Amino acid sequence: MTLFLENAKLIDPEALTETTGNVVIDGGLIAAIGDMSAPADAEVIDCGGKYLAPGIVDLGVKIGEPGERHMESFRTAALAAAAGGVTTIIARPDTQPAIDNPETLEFVTRRAADAPVRILHMAALTKGRDGQEMTEIGFLKDAGAVAFTDVTRVSDQTKVLQRAFTYAAHLGALVIGHPQEPVLSKGTAVTSGKFASLRGLPGVSPMAERMGLDRDLALVEMTGLAYHADQITTAKALPALTRAKEAGLDVTAGVSIHHLTLNALDVGDYRTFFKLTPPLRDEEDRLAVIEAVADGTIDVICSLHTPADEESKRLPFEEAASGAVGLETILPAAMRLYHAGQLTLPQLFRAMSLNPAKRLGLPQGRLCEGAPADLVLFDPDAPFVLDRFKLRSKSKNTPFDTARMEGKTLATFVAGVQVYDNNNDS
């Protein structure tokens, strides 16, 4: 079927422009963009002057299959993604068991095949994510793994990492690291400082992030690896990242939407929905990281979607599970940065759509002729109050519960097929 999307404000994250125009979709691809008339056989959709952008490519989503399906399934994650304007999920391997062999990878690939959005998978860098022995990177890459990561389990075995990085570099595989010094960060719950001391919570210094990044970057320089730092959340880590890029290392970095829109004080009186890994940072760090996204030092914004059941969150802050769901809230949360004048819409979609697709070698994330018709139509000004119990995710652990937000997904398209329609949203 040919679709004709008319009267849209088009967000081009490559050219960093906003223009008004129409889009023709044919055969799952963008066939034409501009001020043209609808083809004779096309189904016409009036965008009503709202914004049309490439669908979000969410790098680093936890889905509970296998082992924790009660917290999130491929079906519920995909429904949440479609409602949030996420057209491609890059799923993490921190499952039970970990995705550390081709058989498990093939299992989750089959399970995700019928999802209404695209779901691609990362695999573990070391067996069991234990940091002791590297996985069969070549076989996993052949089986479809798009990147390799142990997620938040940071190995203190530098020699093991050196071997894994060397092998991955030889195979042209992307490794995603979690910059954190493992000893300093062990057993901590918040960022160290006056607030942590007043609350009696164990804190980790922001320097732990820089120390972890410095080690990883030294190994990248040694091995020639393609490397992505999953979360850069502190001002102290930014100079090292800048130097690595200026030196020509194949390095990119990301940050979660929660670290861009919340800070350490939001923990308040031990609110466990605000317990994240890494922990929320001070306001000065938050502002520095926003500026790093604006100037391109930090490449990617992700949801860091991490479902947790009610029982694991209803515990004392130190014992509660870390993480928050974000597939359905990444777009309205990002609109906070837009309305504050900190990032433009093209800058946001450069970080949420274009850059993660480019890093993974995917054709998505672009608004140009020949690109996959994975698109989101949204209204950045539509107000609402978030009710966590209306989220499509099985887990409801969002820090934005009862928050006043702006920005609604109106329609989501994957390969030219509409997979979400706000008009039919109950």
C-alpha positions in Angstrom: 0.0 0.0 0.0 1.2 3.5 -0.8 0.8 6.1 2.0 0.8 9.8 1.6 1.5 11.8 4.7 0.5 15.4 4.1 0.8 18.7 5.9 3.6 17.7 8.3 6.5 19.5 9.9 9.4 17.4 8.9 12.3 16.8 11.3 15.6 15.9 9.5 18.2 14.9 12.1 20.9 14.7 9.4 20.5 18.2 8.1 19.3 19.5 11.5 16.3 21.2 9.9 12.6 21.6 10.3 10.6 22.1 7.1 6.9 21.7 6.1 6.1 19.1 3.5 4.6 15.8 2.5 6.0 12.2 2.5 5.2 9.4 0.1 5.7 5.8 1.5 5.8 2.9 -0.9 7.1 -0.7 -0.3 8.1 0.1 3.3 10.4 2.9 2.2 10.3 6.6 2.0 9.7 7.2 -1.8 9.5 10.9 -1.9 9.7 14.0 0.4 8.6 17.5 -0.5 5.7 19.7 -1.8 4.1 17.2 -4.1 0.5 15.9 -4.7 -0.7 12.5 -3.5 -0.3 9.6 -5.9 -3.6 8.5 -7.4 -3.6 5.1 -5.5 -2.3 6.4 -2.2 -4.0 6.3 1.2 -3.9 9.9 2.5 -3.2 10.7 6.1 -3.4 14.4 7.2 -0.8 15.1 9.8 -2.5 18.3 10.8 0.6 20.4 10.9 2.2 18.2 13.6 5.8 17.0 13.6 7.0 13.9 11.7 10.4 12.5 12.5 12.4 9.2 12.2 11.3 6.7 14.7 13.4 6.4 17.9 16.1 3.7 17.9 16.3 2.9 21.6 19.8 1.5 22.4 19.8 -0.6 25.6 16.3 -1.9 26.5 15.9 -4.6 29.0 13.2 -7.2 28.2 12.4 -10.0 30.6 12.6 -12.9 28.2 14.0 -15.3 29.0 13.6 -15.7 32.8 11.7 -12.6 33.9 8.7 -12.5 31.6 6.6 -11.4 34.6 8.4 -8.0 34.4 8.3 -7.5 30.7 7.6 -9.6 27.6 8.4 -8.9 24.0 4.8 -8.2 23.4 4.4 -5.6 26.1 7.7 -4.0 25.4 6.8 -3.7 21.7 3.4 -2.1 22.5 5.0 0.3 24.9 7.6 1.2 22.3 5.0 1.8 19.5 3.1 4.1 21.9 6.3 6.0 22.7 7.5 6.5 19.1 10.2 3.9 19.4 10.4 1.9 16.2 13.6 -0.1 16.9 14.5 -1.7 20.2 18.0 -2.7 20.8 17.6 -5.3 23.6 20.1 -6.0 26.3 21.6 -9.4 27.2 21.1 -9.0 31.0 18.4 -11.7 31.1 18.2 -14.9 33.1 20.1 -16.7 31.7 22.2 -14.1 30.0 22.3 -14.1 26.2 25.8 -15.4 26.0 25.5 -18.2 23.4 24.0 -18.6 19.9 21.2 -20.9 21.1 19.8 -18.3 23.6 20.2 -15.6 21.0 18.3 -17.6 18.4 15.6 -18.3 21.0 15.0 -14.6 21.8 15.2 -13.7 18.1 12.4 -16.1 17.3 10.4 -14.9 20.3 10.7 -11.3 19.1 9.9 -12.0 15.4 6.2 -11.2 15.6 6.6 -7.9 17.4 5.0 -4.8 15.8 8.3 -2.9 16.1 11.8 -4.0 15.2 13.7 -5.8 17.9 17.4 -6.5 17.6 19.6 -8.1 20.2 22.9 -7.5 21.9 24.9 -10.4 23.4 27.0 -10.7 26.5 30.7 -9.9 26.2 31.7 -12.5 28.8 30.0 -15.8 29.8 27.3 -15.2 32.4 28.3 -11.6 32.3 30.8 -12.6 35.0 33.8 -10.9 33.5 35.9 -14.0 33.6 35.8 -15.6 30.2 34.8 -14.0 26.9 31.8 -15.4 24.9 32.0 -16.8 21.4 31.8 -13.4 19.9 32.2 -14.6 16.3 29.4 -17.1 16.5 27.1 -14.7 18.2 27.8 -12.0 15.6 27.0 -14.5 12.9 23.8 -15.3 14.7 22.7 -11.7 14.6 24.1 -9.9 17.7 24.5 -6.2 16.9 26.8 -5.4 19.8 28.4 -7.0 22.9 28.0 -5.8 26.5 27.9 -7.0 30.1 25.6 -4.1 30.8 26.1 -2.9 34.4 28.4 -5.7 35.5 31.8 -4.1 35.2 34.7 -6.6 35.2 37.7 -5.9 37.3 39.7 -8.4 35.2 41.4 -6.0 32.9 43.4 -8.7 31.1 40.1 -10.6 30.3 38.7 -7.3 28.9 41.9 -6.8 26.8 41.5 -10.2 25.2 37.8 -9.7 24.6 38.4 -6.2 23.1 41.2 -7.5 20.9 39.0 -10.3 19.6 36.0 -8.1 19.0 38.1 -5.5 17.2 39.5 -8.3 14.9 35.9 -9.3 14.1 34.7 -5.7 13.6 32.2 -6.0 16.5 30.9 -3.1 18.6 31.5 -3.3 22.3 29.3 -1.3 24.7 30.9 -0.5 28.1 29.4 0.8 31.3 32.0 3.3 32.5 32.3 2.8 36.3 35.1 1.8 38.5 33.8 -1.5 39.9 35.3 -1.4 43.4 34.3 2.2 44.2 30.8 1.7 42.9 30.0 -1.6 44.6 27.2 -1.4 47.2 26.4 2.3 46.4 22.9 3.7 45.8 23.3 7.4 45.1 25.9 10.0 44.0 28.1 11.0 47.0 27.8 14.5 48.5 25.9 16.4 51.1 22.5 15.0 50.1 23.7 11.4 50.3 25.2 12.1 53.7 22.0 13.7 55.0 20.0 10.8 53.9 22.5 8.3 55.3 22.8 6.5 51.9 26.0 5.0 50.5 27.3 7.2 47.7 29.7 6.8 44.8 31.9 9.6 43.7 31.4 11.0 40.1 35.2 10.2 39.7 34.3 6.5 39.6 32.7 7.1 36.2 35.8 8.9 34.9 38.1 6.2 36.2 36.1 3.5 34.5 36.0 5.4 31.3 39.7 6.1 31.4 40.4 2.4 31.7 38.1 1.5 28.8 39.5 4.2 26.6 43.1 3.0 27.2 42.0 -0.5 26.1 40.3 0.9 23.1 43.5 2.8 22.1 45.5 -0.5 22.7 43.2 -2.7 20.6 41.6 -0.4 18.0 38.1 -1.5 19.1 34.8 0.2 18.1 33.5 1.2 21.5 30.3 2.9 22.9 30.0 4.1 26.5 26.4 3.4 27.5 26.1 6.1 30.1 28.1 9.3 30.5 26.4 11.2 33.3 29.1 13.4 34.9 31.0 16.5 33.9 34.2 14.9 35.1 34.0 12.2 32.4 33.5 14.6 29.5 37.1 15.8 29.0 38.4 12.2 28.6 35.6 11.5 26.1 36.5 14.6 24.1 40.2 13.7 24.0 39.4 10.2 22.8 37.3 11.6 19.9 39.9 14.2 19.0 42.6 11.4 19.0 40.6 9.6 16.3 39.5 6.6 18.5 36.3 4.9 17.3 34.3 6.0 20.4 30.8 7.1 20.9 28.8 7.7 24.1 25.2 7.8 25.3 23.1 9.0 28.2 19.6 8.1 29.5 16.7 10.5 29.2 16.3 10.2 33.0 19.8 11.6 33.6 19.0 14.5 31.3 15.8 15.4 33.0 16.2 14.5 36.7 18.9 15.1 39.3 20.1 13.7 42.6 17.6 15.7 44.7 14.7 14.0 43.0 15.4 11.0 45.2 13.8 13.1 47.9 12.6 11.0 50.9 14.0 7.6 49.6 11.8 7.4 46.4 12.9 4.1 44.9 11.5 4.8 41.5 14.4 7.3 41.2 17.0 4.7 42.0 19.0 4.2 38.8 22.3 2.8 37.7 24.3 5.0 37.5 22.6 7.1 40.1 21.1 10.4 39.3 23.7 13.2 39.4 23.9 16.7 40.7 22.3 19.5 38.7 25.7 20.8 37.5 26.4 17.4 35.9 23.0 17.3 34.3 23.4 20.7 32.7 26.9 19.7 31.5 25.7 16.5 29.9 22.8 18.4 28.1 25.4 20.7 26.7 27.5 17.7 25.6 24.5 16.3 23.7 23.9 19.7 22.1 27.5 19.9 20.8 27.7 16.3 19.8 30.2 15.1 22.4 27.6 12.7 23.6 26.0 11.0 20.6 23.0 9.0 21.8 20.0 9.5 24.1 18.2 6.3 25.2 15.5 5.3 27.6 17.6 2.8 29.6 14.3 0.9 30.0 14.7 -1.4 33.0 11.5 -3.0 34.3 11.2 -4.0 37.9 8.3 -5.5 39.7 6.5 -3.8 42.7 8.1 -6.1 45.3 11.6 -5.3 44.2 10.9 -1.5 44.5 9.0 -1.6 47.7 12.1 -2.1 49.8 14.5 0.2 51.7 16.3 2.4 49.2 19.7 0.6 49.5 18.0 -2.8 48.9 15.6 -1.8 46.2 16.1 -2.7 42.6 17.7 -0.1 40.3 16.1 1.1 37.1 13.0 2.6 35.5 10.9 1.9 32.5 11.2 4.4 29.7 10.0 3.1 26.4 6.7 5.0 26.6 8.1 8.1 28.3 11.3 8.9 26.4 9.5 11.2 23.9 7.5 13.4 26.4 10.5 13.4 28.7 12.7 14.6 25.8 10.2 17.4 25.2 11.2 18.9 28.6 14.5 19.7 27.1 12.9 21.1 24.0 10.5 23.3 25.9 13.3 24.5 28.1 15.2 25.7 25.1 18.1 23.4 25.8 17.9 21.1 22.7 16.1 21.6 19.4 13.9 18.9 17.9 16.5 18.0 15.2 19.2 17.8 17.9 17.0 15.4 19.9 16.2 13.2 17.0 19.8 13.2 15.9 20.6 11.7 19.4 17.5 9.4 19.7 17.2 8.2 16.1 20.0 8.9 13.7 23.1 8.4 15.8 22.2 5.1 17.4 21.2 3.7 14.0 24.5 4.9 12.5 26.5 3.4 15.3 24.9 0.0 14.8 25.1 0.3 11.0 21.4 0.3 10.5 19.5 2.2 7.7 16.9 3.5 10.1 16.9 6.9 11.9 16.8 9.0 8.7 14.1 11.1 7.0 15.3 10.9 3.4 14.3 9.1 0.1 15.1 5.4 0.2 15.2 5.2 4.0 13.0 2.7 5.9 9.6 4.3 6.6 10.0 4.0 10.4 8.4 7.3 11.5 6.7 8.9 14.5 4.1 11.6 14.2 3.9 13.6 17.5 2.6 16.8 19.1 5.3 18.3 21.3 2.8 20.6 23.0 0.1 18.2 24.0 -0.2 18.2 27.8 -1.1 15.3 30.1 -0.6 13.9 33.6 1.2 10.6 33.5 -0.6 7.7 35.2 1.9 4.8 35.6 -0.9 2.3 35.7 -1.9 3.2 32.1 1.6 2.3 30.8 1.7 -0.7 28.5 4.8 -2.1 30.1 4.1 -4.9 32.6 6.2 -3.1 35.2 5.2 0.4 36.3 8.4 1.7 37.8 8.5 5.2 36.3 9.9 8.2 38.0 7.4 10.4 36.1 4.3 9.0 37.8 1.8 11.9 38.3 4.1 14.3 36.6 2.8 17.0 34.3 4.3 16.4 30.9 4.0 17.6 27.3 4.4 15.7 24.1 2.2 12.9 22.8 2.8 10.3 20.1 0.0 10.6 17.6 1.0 7.7 15.2 3.9 5.4 14.7 4.9 3.6 11.5 7.3 0.7 11.0 8.2 -0.1 7.4 5.2 1.9 6.3 2.7 0.0 8.5 0.9 2.0 11.2 1.5 0.2 14.4 0.1 2.9 16.8 -2.8 5.3 16.4 -3.5 7.8 19.2 -7.1 8.1 18.0 -7.7 4.4 18.9 -5.9 4.7 22.2 -8.1 3.7 25.0 
